């Protein structure tokens, strides 16, 4: 079963904490880092998918509501 975004973020936070603590061997650090990169990429893909699904209802000026694709503030 695929992990949710929240589960992936929590696991990524745990990996970062373990790496920052420095109490793991070099070999374990590399494994944690690799897993962290996979989780990070997975989260990025989930966010990109969610962004594509987001749409905003706006008033088109004549009292009707229309769906428009979501554009982040820096892309407007």
Backbone as a ProteinNet text record, in pm:
[ID]
protein_1_A
[PRIMARY]
XXXXXXXXXXXXXXXXXXXXXXXXXXXXXXXXXXXXXXXXXXXXXXXXXXXXXXXXXXXXXXXXXXXXXXXXXXXX
[TERTIARY]
83.9	0	88.1	54.6	133.4	113.4	218.8	212.4	141.6	74.9	13.4	122.8	87.4	180.9	226.1	129.4	159.8	252.6	228.6	314.6	456.7	466.3	597.5	673.4	603.7	668.3	717.8	634.8	673.1	797.8	800.4	917.1	1040	1020.6	1131.8	1186	1097	1139.3	1220	1177.1	1249.4	1389	1399.4	1529	1621.6	1569.2	1650.2	1699.5	1612.5	1650.9	1762.2	1748.4	1852	1984	1978.9	2102.8	2166.6	2084.4	2137.4	2199	2140.6	2194.7	2333.8	2363.2	2496.4	2528.8	2427.8	2451.4	2440.2	2450.4	2441.7	2571.4	2599.3	2721.3	2712.3	2826.2	2830	2739.7	2747	2665.4	2516.2	2476.6	2336.7	2296.9	2388.9	2360.6	2330.4	2406.5	2385.8	2249.6	2214.7	2083.6	1970.9	1985.7	1884	1871.3	1985.3	1985.4	1914.5	1946.4	1882.4	1731.3	1689.1	1546.3	1481.6	1552.1	1502.2	1483.5	1574.9	1563.3	1442.6	1420.2	1303.8	1174.5	1170	1052.2	1030.2	1138.1	1129.3	1074	1122.6	1073.4	927.1	890.6	751.8	660.4	702.1	623.3	610.2	718.8	716.7	615.1	613.1	518	374.3	352.3	217.4	172.2	262.3	227.6	199.2	278.5	255.7	120.6	86.3	-42.3	-156.1	-142	-245.7	-262.3	-152.2	-157.5	-233.7	-214.2	-283.6	-433.7	-472.9	-615	-687.3	-610	-671.7	-727.3	-848.9	-905.6	-977.9	-991.8	-1050.8	-1177.3	-1284.3	-1407.1	-1396.7	-1421.9	-1414.9	-1538.8	-1572.6	-1685	-1634.1	-1698.1	-1650.4	-1706.3	-1773.4	-1820.8	-1968.7	-2030	-2173.2	-2255.1	-2201.8	-2274.3	-2261.4	-2191.6	-2171.1	-2035.4	-2030.9	-1905.7	-1841.4	-1712.8	-1640	-1522.8	-1484.1	-1366.7	-1244.9	-1140.7	-1015.1	-904.3	-800.2	-689.3	-623.5	-577.2	-508.7	-372	-341.3	-208.4	-150.7	-35.4	27.1	52.6	59.5	76.6	192.7	304	420.4	405.5	300.2	278.2	169.4	108.5	-1.8	53.3
-118.8	0	124.7	220	342.6	429	497.8	587.1	715.5	773.4	903.8	1010	1129.6	1241.2	1265.7	1263.3	1291.1	1184.5	1058	949.9	965.6	1000.7	1019.1	1134.8	1245.3	1360.8	1326.1	1254.9	1215.3	1126.6	1030.9	943.4	1023.1	1116.7	1201.2	1284.7	1336.7	1412.6	1324	1199.5	1106.6	1077.7	1063.5	1038.5	1157.3	1277.4	1397.7	1406.7	1378.1	1382.2	1282.7	1160.6	1058	1098.9	1156.4	1199.3	1316.7	1408.8	1524.1	1483	1380.8	1334.2	1276.4	1219.1	1166.5	1037.5	966.8	844.1	718.4	733.6	618.4	604.6	482.2	455.9	520.6	526.7	583.5	503.6	372.4	286.3	311.4	319.5	346.5	487	582.5	719.2	723.1	648	644	583.1	474.3	411.2	507.1	575.6	672.2	785.4	833.8	941.8	897.9	777.6	725.4	714.1	661.1	648.5	787.3	880	1017.2	1081.6	1057.3	1112.2	1051.7	921.8	857.1	916	933.8	993	1136.7	1211.5	1349.8	1356.3	1271.3	1268	1227	1129.5	1084.8	1198.1	1271.2	1384.9	1492.9	1518.1	1617.7	1578.9	1452.5	1405.7	1418.7	1384.7	1397.9	1543.3	1635.3	1777.3	1826.6	1782.3	1822.5	1771.1	1648.1	1591.5	1669.6	1701.8	1778.1	1916.1	1979.6	2113.2	2109.6	2003.6	1990.5	1973.8	1914.1	1890	2011.9	2104.6	2220.8	2315.5	2356.5	2460.4	2558.9	2677.8	2784.1	2833.2	2845.8	2903.2	3055.4	3118.1	3264.2	3320.1	3440.5	3511.8	3574.4	3541.4	3592.6	3731.1	3795.6	3932	3943.2	3836	3844	3757.9	3733	3658.3	3507.7	3459.7	3316.2	3276.9	3157.4	3105.5	3016.6	3032.2	2948.7	2883.3	2767.1	2699.2	2742.9	2777.3	2813.4	2734.9	2702.2	2630.5	2715.9	2649.9	2718.5	2764.5	2891.2	2944.2	3004.1	2952.3	3009.9	3158.9	3233.6	3379.4	3421.7	3349.7	3391.1	3361.4	3289.6	3258.9	3345.1	3434.4	3516.8	3637.1
0	0	0	-85.6	-95.5	28.9	65.3	180.5	142.1	239.4	217.1	221.2	177.3	182	325.5	416.8	557.8	617.3	583.1	631.6	577	450.3	388.2	450.6	475.4	538	678	754.8	891	887.5	795.4	784.3	741.2	651.2	607.1	723.2	805.7	924.8	1019.1	1037.4	1124.2	1068.6	938	875	896.7	875.2	894.2	1038.5	1133.4	1274.9	1303.6	1253.1	1276.2	1214.2	1094.1	1028.8	1102.6	1151	1224.4	1357.4	1421.2	1548.9	1533.2	1416.8	1389.8	1461.3	1512.4	1587.4	1501.5	1369.5	1280.7	1202.1	1161.9	1086	948	880.9	746.6	653.1	662	576.9	601.2	728	761.9	717.4	730.7	686.3	537	459.7	315	282.7	352.5	330.6	367.6	480.2	522	420.4	372.5	274.6	146.1	97.9	-23.6	-5.2	109.6	138.9	147.8	208.2	219.4	83.3	-8.7	-143.8	-216.1	-197.1	-258.6	-202.8	-71.3	-7.9	-55.6	-65.8	-111.6	-254	-341.6	-479.5	-484.9	-400.8	-395	-349.3	-246.9	-197	-304.2	-376	-482.2	-589.1	-627	-728.4	-678.3	-550.2	-493.7	-494.2	-460.7	-461.1	-602.3	-698.5	-837.4	-886.9	-851	-889.7	-826.5	-698.1	-628.3	-691.4	-726.6	-786.8	-919.6	-995.6	-1123.6	-1103.3	-991.4	-964.6	-909.1	-854.9	-790.6	-896.2	-875.1	-960.4	-870.8	-920	-840.5	-911.2	-834.9	-890.1	-882.8	-993.9	-995.2	-1061.6	-1024.5	-1084	-1213.4	-1325.6	-1454.3	-1487.2	-1393.9	-1412.9	-1444	-1491.3	-1521.7	-1426.7	-1309.9	-1208.2	-1220.3	-1321.6	-1338	-1281	-1232.1	-1178.7	-1284.9	-1303.5	-1398.5	-1328.3	-1378	-1323.9	-1403	-1330.6	-1393.4	-1326.5	-1400.9	-1338.3	-1231.2	-1128.4	-1019.3	-1066.6	-1045.6	-1075.5	-948.4	-903.4	-783.8	-804.9	-696.8	-702.5	-791.5	-788.7	-866.6	-1015.6	-1056.8	-1197.5	-1260	-1182.8	-1234.9	-1306.5
[MASK]
++++++++++++++++++++++++++++++++++++++++++++++++++++++++++++++++++++++++++++

